[in-house]
Amino acid sequence: MPGSHFGRRAALLGAAVVLTRPALAQRAWPAGRPIEIVVPFAPGGGMDVMARTVAPFLVARLPGARVVVINRPGAGGQLGTEAVANAAPDGFTLGACATPTVLSQPIERPVRWRPAELTYLAQVVEDPCGLFVRPDSPLQGLPDIPTYREGGVDVVFSAGRGIFGPPGLPEGIRAAIEGAFEATFADPAWAEAAARAGLPLKPLVGAAYREAALGGEAALRALWSRRPWKE
């Protein structure tokens, strides 16, 4: 009968809704599925070490979370960065990034991200940069090499390593991740683990990291316009 047929369909639809509710609830962040931190370089490098060292500390501060580190190398970090920048902003895909690379690549070639649109969560490391010469070079010590400041240029060059998310990461998720980083950076156990891993720490969280990360973009663009570093 038509009435009984409609009743069966309604009952089946209601059962489907009931069955899907637990599945939807299980996917809630951060416990719904593993949070992936995409490292855009091969295993064993500095970016990989940074991500794998900090991951368990984040897990301990995000109830129910599981974090896995995924290596996605290629094109000097471009492929992995694009994967994160174009992922759904659901908190389950984060990435490791290096500054100024995340700024310089969009200047020198087409990429699928805009630096200002990324969600900068926390800088973990700042790597000092230096100059190296051949063993037989006549320049054998710092007294032989004028610094930028001695030449009238007030600059100190370094590179940062940190964790970012895709554009549009919801405020609640962003705040939770930033809080996890702040708690991690205040933990003496973290400082000990970072020292064992050889990480030169310079922690910056949230807005402070974003400001530091984007602060050099104008200078990079000016340098590119004067002397491109890539043919």
Protein Blocks (a to p, Z undefined) as FASTA:
>chain_A
ZZlmmmmmmmmmmmmmmmmmmmmmmmpcfklpccddddfbdehiaklmmmmmmmmmmmmm
mghiacdddddeeehhmmmmmmmmmmccehpaccddddfklmmmmmmpccdbdfklpccf
bdfbdcdddddddfklcblbfklpccfklnopacdddddddddddehiafklmmmmmmmm
mmmmmpmklmmmmmmnopacdddehjlmmmmmmmmmmmmmmmmmmmccbZZ
